[in-house]
Amino acid sequence: MDLMRQVTFWKEGILLTGILIVLFISNISLGSVQIPFSKLLSGLLSEQGTYSDILWQFRIPKALTCILAGSALATAGLLMQTLFRNPMAGPDVLGLTSGASLLVAVILLMGQLNPSLGSVVFQNPWSIALAASIGGAMVFILIISIARYVKENTSLLIIGLMISAATSSIVSVLQFTSHADDLQTFMIWTLGTVGGTGWQELSVLSIVVFTGVVISYGSIKSLNSWLLGENYARSLQVNMGRSRFWIVVATGLLTGAVTAFCGPIAFVGLAVPHLVRLIIPVTNHKILIPAVMAGGASLLLLCDMLAQIPGSTQILPLNAVTSLIGAPVVIWMVIKSKRISV
């Protein structure tokens, strides 16, 4: 029976990998300029030409960003749902995304107080990423400090939600007092995008995401134990404080990096773990983590393709697409399975 289950898992894993490859090829082929498959191969192998420039300067970095961001958010969502044993927990449940949004909103005021300084800030693509990273790091340090004194995960979850609500309220005040141009820039950032990263940003994003994934793999034993409750985890001699610390660290790295370079992308971290469990009904995180990474990357590639209307220069908001496409799918899958579990 175990052998049959392993074969089934391998088949499902190969299926997810195949879907990911097909979506990656489709993503770099479609867009305002459609690239035929024959030209796609020549463009990938050549260093000159229009198709080669489009692929290597824009579409491939964008597709790789989808893979990294989708994998990171899905993994972070899985970690939070496991830690809090709450199917509605997502990667932003600790307030990291709200903290990043707060610092990005704050630098908008530079455009009002000092127009020349504000112009420099928004002309530098690293400025918003740096502000988002600092904001997320501040909330992350606060959560880590609180976690040392709060022993119950439920209390930590409530504190994270309250921090998120407080920072969101400050962001609302800043939005109310901002000028129209600054407000528009901030609103565009909050809609999420995967098209603003180049190869330099990708190198930083990949390092941080890789670090977060490595920490997640190192926490597999404790993650499997958390599913059965704290008492069971203690019976397996799992260090609860250390385990929770590293799970929060991994979530902070994964969520913070994506928010810094792509903005607050919604839905992916919340829904993908559930969708993957419905496809691969397993609780072992050794299987779940790579599965949700492939699922998150595939979903974000698909949503990016739908956001970029083929043959048009118009681009829909990424967050709108992820919610409009994903929410009905999750509702349908939940109704079909009649249950959703963590």
C-alpha positions in Angstrom: 0.0 0.0 0.0 2.8 2.4 0.9 4.5 1.6 -2.5 1.3 2.4 -4.3 1.0 5.7 -2.5 4.6 6.6 -3.3 3.9 5.8 -7.0 0.8 8.0 -6.9 2.8 10.9 -5.3 5.5 10.6 -7.9 2.9 10.7 -10.7 1.2 13.8 -9.2 4.6 15.4 -8.7 5.5 14.8 -12.3 2.1 16.2 -13.3 2.7 19.4 -11.3 6.2 19.8 -12.8 4.9 19.3 -16.3 2.2 21.9 -15.7 4.8 24.3 -14.4 7.1 23.8 -17.5 4.1 24.3 -19.9 3.0 27.4 -18.1 6.6 28.8 -18.1 6.9 28.3 -21.9 3.5 29.8 -22.5 4.2 32.8 -20.2 7.4 33.8 -22.2 5.6 33.2 -25.5 2.5 35.2 -25.0 2.1 38.9 -24.5 1.7 42.2 -26.4 4.1 40.5 -29.0 3.4 36.9 -29.5 6.5 34.8 -30.2 6.0 31.6 -32.3 7.6 28.5 -30.9 10.2 28.3 -33.7 11.2 31.9 -33.0 11.2 31.2 -29.2 14.0 28.6 -29.5 16.1 30.8 -31.7 15.5 33.8 -29.4 16.6 31.8 -26.4 19.7 30.6 -28.1 20.6 33.9 -29.7 22.0 37.0 -28.0 20.8 39.4 -30.7 17.5 40.2 -32.4 14.1 41.6 -31.3 12.8 38.3 -30.0 16.0 37.7 -28.0 15.8 41.1 -26.4 12.2 40.7 -25.5 12.8 37.3 -23.9 16.0 38.0 -22.0 15.4 41.5 -20.9 11.7 41.3 -19.9 9.8 38.0 -20.3 12.3 35.5 -18.8 13.0 37.7 -15.7 9.2 38.2 -15.3 8.5 34.5 -15.6 11.3 33.6 -13.1 9.9 36.2 -10.7 6.5 34.5 -11.0 8.2 31.2 -10.1 10.1 32.6 -7.1 7.3 34.7 -5.8 4.6 32.0 -6.2 6.8 29.4 -4.6 7.7 31.7 -1.7 4.2 32.8 -0.9 2.8 29.3 -1.2 5.4 27.9 1.2 4.9 30.8 3.6 1.2 30.2 3.6 1.7 26.5 4.3 4.0 27.3 7.2 1.5 29.7 8.8 -1.5 27.3 8.3 0.5 24.5 9.9 1.9 26.6 12.8 -1.5 28.1 13.8 -3.5 25.1 12.6 -5.8 27.6 10.9 -6.9 27.1 7.3 -7.4 30.9 7.0 -3.9 31.8 7.9 -1.8 33.3 5.2 1.8 34.6 4.7 0.6 38.1 5.7 -1.0 37.0 9.0 1.9 38.3 11.1 1.6 41.8 9.7 4.8 41.7 7.6 3.0 42.8 4.4 1.3 45.7 6.3 4.6 46.8 7.8 6.1 46.9 4.3 3.1 48.8 3.0 3.5 51.3 5.9 7.1 52.2 5.0 6.3 52.5 1.3 3.4 54.8 2.2 5.7 56.9 4.4 8.2 57.6 1.7 5.4 58.9 -0.4 5.4 62.0 1.9 8.9 62.8 0.6 7.3 63.9 -2.6 5.3 66.5 -0.6 8.0 67.6 1.8 10.9 67.6 -0.7 9.9 67.2 -4.4 13.5 66.8 -5.6 14.1 64.1 -3.0 10.8 62.4 -3.8 11.7 62.4 -7.5 15.0 60.6 -6.7 13.2 58.1 -4.5 10.8 56.9 -7.2 13.3 57.0 -10.0 15.5 54.5 -8.2 13.8 51.0 -8.4 15.6 49.9 -5.3 14.2 52.6 -3.1 10.7 51.1 -2.8 12.1 47.6 -2.3 14.4 48.9 0.4 11.5 50.7 2.2 9.3 47.6 2.0 12.1 45.4 3.3 12.8 47.8 6.3 9.0 48.0 7.1 8.6 44.2 7.0 11.8 43.7 9.0 10.6 46.1 11.7 7.4 44.1 12.1 9.3 40.9 11.9 11.6 41.9 14.7 8.6 43.0 16.8 6.9 39.6 16.2 10.0 37.7 17.1 10.4 39.7 20.3 6.8 39.1 21.3 7.1 35.4 20.4 9.7 35.0 23.2 7.1 36.0 25.8 3.9 34.7 24.3 3.8 30.9 24.4 0.5 30.2 22.8 0.3 30.3 19.0 -3.3 31.6 19.1 -2.2 34.6 21.1 0.7 35.2 18.7 -1.8 35.0 15.8 -4.1 37.6 17.4 -1.2 39.9 18.1 -0.1 39.6 14.4 -3.6 40.5 13.2 -3.7 43.5 15.5 -0.3 44.8 14.3 -1.6 44.4 10.8 -4.7 46.3 11.6 -2.8 49.1 13.3 -0.3 49.5 10.5 -3.1 49.4 7.9 -4.9 52.2 9.8 -1.8 54.4 9.6 -1.5 53.6 5.9 -5.1 54.8 5.5 -4.3 58.1 7.2 -1.2 58.6 5.0 -3.3 57.8 1.9 -5.9 60.4 3.0 -3.2 63.1 3.4 -1.2 62.3 0.3 -1.3 64.1 -3.1 -3.0 62.5 -6.0 0.3 61.6 -7.9 1.9 60.1 -4.8 -1.3 58.2 -4.0 -1.5 56.8 -7.5 2.1 55.5 -7.3 1.3 53.8 -4.0 -1.9 52.3 -5.3 -0.1 50.8 -8.3 2.4 49.2 -5.9 -0.3 47.7 -3.8 -1.9 46.0 -6.8 1.2 43.8 -7.1 3.4 43.2 -10.1 6.0 40.8 -11.3 7.3 42.9 -14.2 9.5 45.3 -12.3 12.4 43.0 -11.6 15.6 42.8 -13.5 18.4 40.3 -13.2 20.0 42.2 -10.3 16.7 42.1 -8.3 16.2 38.5 -9.3 19.6 37.5 -7.8 18.7 39.1 -4.5 15.2 37.6 -4.5 16.4 34.1 -5.4 19.0 34.2 -2.5 16.5 35.2 0.1 13.8 32.8 -1.2 16.4 29.9 -1.3 17.3 30.7 2.3 13.7 30.7 3.4 13.1 27.4 1.7 16.2 25.8 3.2 14.9 26.8 6.7 11.5 25.4 5.9 13.0 22.1 4.9 15.0 22.1 8.1 11.7 22.4 10.0 9.9 19.5 8.4 10.0 17.4 11.6 8.5 20.1 13.8 6.0 21.1 11.1 4.7 17.5 11.0 4.5 17.5 14.8 2.6 20.9 14.9 -0.2 19.3 12.9 -1.1 17.0 15.8 -0.9 19.7 18.5 1.6 21.1 20.9 1.4 18.2 23.4 2.2 15.7 20.7 5.1 17.8 19.5 6.5 17.9 23.0 6.2 14.2 23.3 8.5 13.9 20.3 11.0 16.2 22.1 10.4 19.1 19.7 11.8 22.4 21.1 8.6 24.4 20.8 10.2 27.9 21.1 13.0 27.2 18.7 10.7 25.5 16.2 8.3 28.4 16.2 11.2 30.9 15.9 12.6 29.3 12.8 9.1 28.9 11.2 8.5 32.6 11.7 11.9 33.4 10.4 11.3 31.4 7.2 7.9 33.0 6.7 9.4 36.5 7.3 12.1 35.9 4.7 9.8 34.5 2.1 7.0 37.0 2.5 9.3 40.0 3.0 11.3 39.4 -0.1 8.3 39.0 -2.4 6.6 42.0 -0.9 9.7 44.1 -1.4 10.2 43.4 -5.1 6.6 42.5 -6.2 4.3 44.3 -3.8 1.6 42.7 -1.7 0.4 39.8 -3.8 -2.8 38.4 -2.4 -4.5 35.0 -2.5 -1.6 32.8 -3.5 -0.3 32.0 -0.1 -3.7 31.4 1.3 -5.2 29.2 -1.4 -2.4 27.2 -2.9 -1.8 24.9 0.1 -5.4 24.0 0.1 -5.5 23.3 -3.6 -2.4 21.2 -3.4 -3.8 19.1 -0.5 -6.9 18.5 -2.6 -4.7 17.2 -5.4 -2.2 15.4 -3.2 -4.0 14.3 0.1 -0.9 14.1 2.3 0.2 15.7 5.6 3.9 15.0 5.3 5.7 18.4 4.7 8.5 16.6 3.0 6.1 16.1 0.1 3.9 19.2 0.7 6.6 21.8 0.6 7.9 21.0 -3.0 4.3 20.4 -4.1 3.0 23.8 -2.9 6.1 25.5 -4.4 5.3 24.0 -7.8 1.6 24.9 -7.3 2.3 28.5 -6.3 4.7 29.0 -9.2 2.2 27.6 -11.6 -0.7 29.7 -10.3 1.2 32.9 -10.5 2.5 32.1 -14.0 -1.1 31.5 -15.1 -2.4 34.7 -13.4 0.4 36.8 -15.0 -0.6 35.4 -18.4 -4.2 36.4 -17.9 -3.2 39.8 -16.6 -1.2 40.4 -19.8 -3.9 40.6 -22.4 -2.5 38.8 -25.6 -1.9 41.3 -28.4 -2.5 44.3 -26.2 -0.3 46.6 -24.2 -2.9 46.8 -21.4 -2.0 45.0 -18.2 -4.6 44.1 -15.6 -3.8 44.4 -11.9 -2.2 41.1 -10.8 -4.1 41.1 -7.4 -7.4 41.4 -9.2 -6.6 38.4 -11.4 -5.4 36.2 -8.6 -8.5 36.9 -6.6 -11.0 36.6 -9.4 -9.5 33.4 -10.8 -8.5 31.8 -7.5 -11.4 32.5 -5.2 -14.1 30.7 -7.3 -11.7 27.7 -7.8 -11.1 27.4 -4.0 -14.9 27.6 -3.3 -15.6 25.0 -5.9 -12.9 22.7 -4.7 -14.0 23.1 -1.0 -17.6 22.3 -1.9 -16.6 19.4 -4.0 -14.4 17.9 -1.3 -16.9 19.0 1.5 -14.0 19.7 3.8 -10.7 21.6 4.0 -8.0 20.7 6.5 -4.6 21.5 7.6 
